[in-house]
Amino acid sequence: MFHWTLLAAVVISFYTTKTMGAPFLFPIEVHAQAGYLIIGLLVFRFIWGLVGSTYARFSTFLYGPKTTAQYTKALITRRAPRYASHNPLGGWMVILLLASLAFQAVSGLFLSDDIFFQAPLYGLFGPALGDVLPRLHSWNSDLLLILIGIHLAGLIWHALQGEHLVSAMLTGVKRFSSAPADEQPATYPAPKRYAMGALLVAAGVSGWLWFY
């Protein structure tokens, strides 16, 4: 749900800025609302990365440079082991995507179109950021498109090697004929109160921005 809702919000964000925004009556407001939703989703994912289920935690799928380089070499030569969570290369791609999305969404909170719309935090730090942030916001949107393209290329490369990650993204389940490379001695779901807590915090942040 996180992945596909995030994708939908990102598509709406790009659509409302790269086109005239039809059929939306006020595309800049829809763009901003998509950004608020993205911020809420990111808040949830960062919390879930700390207290969530085993394979969702950052500590499970972030590896050092040596392991990541070895995996990259194995992937290129089509001998890469399979992981229940993100593989070493994919884990760092996740972090880059989340960081780029976070900067894009948060920087948007300080912007204005100088006509109809002012974001919730516009003017908070005075005019000093008025010229810098819009440029960074625009440049990072291009970087984000590049990262998404690399992400899609990675999915295709894995599919060519018989590892169909899209089905796992749809069902939340991966199946293995042998133990995955990151098999944990014990796996467990996060307590339901953690999930509810993360959702409430995320909804609170997103809702505050939406109705600010």
C-alpha positions as CSV (number, residue, x, y, z in Angstrom):
1,M,0.0,0.0,0.0
2,F,2.9,2.4,0.8
3,H,4.7,1.7,-2.5
4,W,1.7,2.1,-4.8
5,T,0.2,5.1,-3.0
6,L,3.5,6.8,-3.1
7,L,3.8,6.0,-6.8
8,A,0.4,7.5,-7.4
9,A,1.2,10.7,-5.5
10,V,4.5,11.1,-7.3
11,V,2.8,10.7,-10.7
12,I,0.2,13.3,-9.8
13,S,3.0,15.7,-8.6
14,F,4.9,15.4,-11.9
15,Y,1.7,15.5,-14.0
16,T,0.5,18.8,-12.4
17,T,3.9,20.5,-13.0
18,K,4.9,19.1,-16.4
19,T,1.5,19.7,-18.0
20,M,-1.3,22.2,-17.6
21,G,-2.8,20.0,-15.0
22,A,-6.1,19.2,-16.7
23,P,-8.7,18.0,-15.6
24,F,-7.7,19.6,-12.3
25,L,-9.2,23.0,-11.8
26,F,-6.3,24.3,-9.6
27,P,-3.3,22.1,-10.5
28,I,-0.9,23.9,-8.1
29,E,-3.1,23.1,-5.2
30,V,-3.4,19.4,-6.3
31,H,0.4,19.4,-6.7
32,A,0.8,20.7,-3.1
33,Q,-1.8,18.2,-1.7
34,A,0.1,15.3,-3.4
35,G,3.2,16.6,-1.7
36,Y,1.5,16.6,1.7
37,L,0.5,13.0,1.1
38,I,4.1,12.1,0.1
39,I,5.4,13.7,3.4
40,G,2.9,11.6,5.4
41,L,3.9,8.4,3.6
42,L,7.6,9.2,4.1
43,V,7.0,9.8,7.8
44,F,5.4,6.4,8.0
45,R,8.2,4.7,6.1
46,F,11.0,6.2,8.2
47,I,9.2,5.1,11.4
48,W,8.5,1.7,9.9
49,G,12.2,1.4,8.9
50,L,13.1,1.7,12.6
51,V,10.3,-0.3,14.4
52,G,8.6,-2.3,11.6
53,S,8.7,-5.9,10.7
54,T,12.1,-7.7,10.2
55,Y,12.6,-7.2,6.5
56,A,11.2,-3.7,6.4
57,R,13.8,-2.3,8.8
58,F,16.7,-0.3,7.5
59,S,19.1,-2.3,9.6
60,T,18.1,-5.5,7.7
61,F,18.8,-4.2,4.2
62,L,21.6,-1.6,4.5
63,Y,25.0,-3.1,3.8
64,G,28.6,-1.8,3.8
65,P,30.5,-0.7,0.7
66,K,32.4,-4.1,0.4
67,T,29.2,-6.2,0.4
68,T,27.4,-3.8,-1.9
69,A,30.3,-3.9,-4.4
70,Q,30.5,-7.7,-4.3
71,Y,26.8,-7.9,-4.9
72,T,27.0,-5.4,-7.8
73,K,29.7,-7.5,-9.5
74,A,27.6,-10.7,-9.0
75,L,24.5,-9.0,-10.4
76,I,26.3,-7.9,-13.5
77,T,27.6,-11.4,-14.1
78,R,24.1,-12.9,-13.4
79,R,25.3,-14.8,-10.3
80,A,23.7,-12.6,-7.6
81,P,22.1,-14.2,-4.6
82,R,18.5,-13.5,-3.8
83,Y,17.3,-11.6,-0.7
84,A,14.0,-11.6,1.2
85,S,14.4,-7.9,1.8
86,H,16.1,-5.4,-0.5
87,N,19.4,-6.6,-1.9
88,P,22.5,-4.5,-1.0
89,L,22.3,-2.4,-4.1
90,G,18.5,-2.1,-4.0
91,G,18.7,-1.0,-0.3
92,W,20.9,2.0,-1.1
93,M,18.6,2.9,-4.0
94,V,15.7,2.9,-1.6
95,I,17.6,5.3,0.6
96,L,18.4,7.6,-2.3
97,L,14.8,7.6,-3.5
98,L,13.5,8.3,0.0
99,A,16.0,11.1,0.5
100,S,15.3,12.7,-2.9
101,L,11.5,12.5,-2.3
102,A,11.9,13.9,1.2
103,F,13.9,16.9,0.0
104,Q,11.4,17.5,-2.9
105,A,8.4,17.4,-0.6
106,V,9.8,19.3,2.3
107,S,11.4,22.0,0.1
108,G,8.0,22.5,-1.5
109,L,6.6,23.6,1.8
110,F,8.6,26.8,1.5
111,L,7.6,27.8,-2.0
112,S,5.0,30.1,-3.6
113,D,3.9,30.6,-7.2
114,D,3.6,34.4,-6.4
115,I,0.1,34.4,-7.8
116,F,-2.5,32.0,-6.2
117,F,-0.6,29.8,-3.8
118,Q,1.7,29.9,-0.8
119,A,2.9,26.7,0.9
120,P,2.4,26.3,4.6
121,L,6.0,27.3,5.6
122,Y,6.5,30.0,2.9
123,G,8.4,33.0,4.3
124,L,9.4,31.2,7.5
125,F,13.1,31.8,7.0
126,G,12.7,35.1,5.2
127,P,13.5,36.0,1.6
128,A,17.0,34.4,1.7
129,L,15.7,31.1,0.4
130,G,13.3,32.6,-2.1
131,D,15.7,32.2,-5.1
132,V,17.6,29.2,-4.0
133,L,14.9,26.7,-3.1
134,P,12.8,26.9,-6.3
135,R,15.9,26.1,-8.3
136,L,16.9,23.2,-6.0
137,H,13.3,22.0,-6.1
138,S,13.4,21.9,-9.9
139,W,16.9,20.3,-10.1
140,N,15.9,17.6,-7.6
141,S,12.8,16.8,-9.6
142,D,15.1,15.9,-12.5
143,L,17.3,13.9,-10.2
144,L,14.3,12.1,-9.0
145,L,13.3,11.1,-12.5
146,I,16.8,9.7,-13.1
147,L,16.6,7.7,-9.9
148,I,13.1,6.3,-10.8
149,G,14.5,5.4,-14.3
150,I,17.4,3.5,-12.7
151,H,14.9,1.8,-10.3
152,L,12.8,0.6,-13.3
153,A,15.9,-0.5,-15.1
154,G,16.8,-2.6,-12.1
155,L,13.4,-4.2,-12.0
156,I,13.8,-5.2,-15.7
157,W,17.3,-6.6,-15.1
158,H,16.1,-8.7,-12.2
159,A,13.2,-9.9,-14.3
160,L,15.5,-11.0,-17.0
161,Q,17.3,-13.2,-14.4
162,G,14.1,-14.8,-13.3
163,E,13.5,-12.7,-10.2
164,H,10.1,-11.0,-10.6
165,L,10.1,-8.2,-8.0
166,V,6.9,-6.6,-9.2
167,S,4.8,-9.5,-8.0
168,A,6.4,-9.2,-4.6
169,M,5.5,-5.5,-4.6
170,L,1.9,-6.4,-5.3
171,T,1.5,-9.2,-2.8
172,G,4.1,-8.4,-0.2
173,V,5.4,-12.0,-0.4
174,K,8.6,-13.5,-2.0
175,R,9.0,-17.2,-2.6
176,F,12.3,-19.0,-2.6
177,S,13.4,-22.5,-3.6
178,S,16.3,-22.2,-1.1
179,A,17.1,-20.0,1.9
180,P,17.6,-16.3,0.9
181,A,21.0,-14.7,1.5
182,D,19.6,-12.5,4.2
183,E,17.7,-15.2,6.1
184,Q,17.2,-14.1,9.7
185,P,17.5,-16.5,12.7
186,A,14.0,-15.2,13.7
187,T,11.5,-13.1,11.9
188,Y,8.5,-11.4,13.4
189,P,5.8,-8.9,12.5
190,A,5.9,-5.6,14.2
191,P,3.3,-5.2,17.1
192,K,0.0,-3.8,15.8
193,R,0.4,-0.9,18.1
194,Y,3.6,0.1,16.3
195,A,1.8,0.1,13.0
196,M,-1.2,2.1,14.3
197,G,1.2,4.5,16.0
198,A,3.2,5.1,12.8
199,L,-0.1,5.5,10.8
200,L,-1.5,8.0,13.2
201,V,1.7,10.1,13.3
202,A,1.9,10.1,9.5
203,A,-1.8,10.9,9.1
204,G,-1.4,13.7,11.7
205,V,1.5,15.3,9.8
206,S,-0.2,15.0,6.4
207,G,-3.5,16.2,7.7
208,W,-2.0,19.2,9.4
209,L,-0.3,20.3,6.2
210,W,-3.5,19.5,4.1
211,F,-5.8,21.7,6.2
212,Y,-3.2,24.3,7.3
